[in-house]
Amino acid sequence: MTGRSFAPAPVPPGSLGVAAMVAVQLASALSVHVIPAVGAAGIAWFRLSAGRS
């Protein structure tokens, strides 16, 4: 081992923005079916257990 560390290739900021937009839209689309199934208390429990507030 030579002690050199190789950094991964940088990710372009535009692709991070697109990934964030896709994540928001996907979560919104999935929540339409989940919220009626588990109710408000279930969603509150999930958000607290997932570490989101």
C-alpha positions in Angstrom: 0.0 0.0 0.0 1.4 3.4 -0.9 -0.6 5.5 1.4 -2.3 7.3 -1.5 -6.0 7.8 -1.4 -8.1 8.3 -4.5 -11.1 10.5 -4.2 -14.1 9.5 -6.2 -15.0 11.6 -9.2 -17.0 14.7 -8.2 -20.7 14.7 -8.8 -22.0 17.6 -10.9 -24.3 19.9 -8.9 -27.0 19.8 -11.5 -27.3 16.0 -11.1 -27.7 16.4 -7.4 -30.5 18.9 -7.9 -32.2 16.5 -10.3 -31.8 13.6 -7.9 -33.4 15.7 -5.1 -36.3 16.7 -7.3 -36.9 13.1 -8.3 -36.8 12.0 -4.6 -39.4 14.7 -3.6 -41.7 13.8 -6.5 -41.4 10.0 -5.8 -42.1 10.4 -2.1 -45.1 12.6 -2.8 -46.5 10.0 -5.3 -46.0 7.2 -2.9 -47.5 9.0 0.1 -50.8 9.3 -1.7 -51.4 5.6 -1.2 -49.7 5.2 2.2 -51.4 7.9 4.2 -54.9 6.5 3.9 -53.7 3.0 4.7 -51.8 3.9 7.9 -53.5 7.1 9.1 -52.1 10.2 10.6 -50.7 8.4 13.7 -48.9 5.9 11.5 -47.3 8.6 9.4 -46.2 10.5 12.5 -44.6 7.3 13.9 -42.9 6.7 10.6 -41.5 10.2 10.4 -40.2 10.0 14.0 -38.7 6.6 13.6 -37.0 7.6 10.3 -35.4 10.6 12.0 -37.3 13.2 10.1 -39.2 16.0 11.8 
